[in-house]
Amino acid sequence: QKEVEQDPGPLSVPEGAIVSLNCTYSNSAFQYFMWYRQYSRKGPELLMYTYSSGNKEDGRFTAQVDKSSKYISLFIRDSQPSDSATYLCAMTGGYNKLIFGAGTRLAVHP
Amino acid sequence: GAVVSQHPSWVICKSGTSVKIECRSLDFQATTMFWYRQFPKQSLMLMATSNEGSKATYEQGVEKDKFLINHASLTLSTLTVTSAHPEDSSFYICSARDLPESGTIQDTQYFGPGTRLTVL
């Protein structure tokens, strides 16, 4: 079993839809959770960073962490074609290496 | 803030030659840098962790004599692919972790734009 599970998709949605991206993990030592966005042939860009359970909102993006269920989510409201990218969840237990999910490919069509 | 650059952005070389890739943190000091490789439509695979002034720590299965890492300063790490072969063709990405004292987010990494290596 992988430490971090993420459905690779692809996920295709119409413009304006609400997108839900999810990851599950097995290591209870993970304390820091991140979502990265990666456009084709580019490096990952940090979108959201969370530490505690609960929700964190930034513009159209909401990150949710449920440590009791070992489940994290990223919601994108009013999705735009420019949101089309691969979304990677990542997590770590401290000053250590990041463990990445497989990445979910998202396509938002006009 | 938290900008990481890589050079070159792409390189084509002949089999058997060596290629050096630079990773720089432009506006912060990074005691730790990481090197990843990524194959098409796959996630990032950590190759090694590079700490300033000490030897890199390689992940299992990564040949340290083939992928030489040097982290000589707090803003620069280099990855040298020695005697490159076609199977080394990949997208190489570095990341840098900021120092806690800088006031930015701890325990996260900022990624460079990547270097696409093609070995003929």
Interface residues (C-beta under 8 A of the other chain):
Chain A: P8 Y32 M34 Y36 R41 K42 G43 P44 E45 L46 Y49 L88 T92 G94 Y95 K97 L98 F100 G101 A102 G103 R105
Chain B: V4 Q6 T32 F34 K41 Q42 S43 L44 L46 T49 F91 I93 S95 R97 I105 D107 T108 Q109 Y110 F111 G112 P113 G114 R116
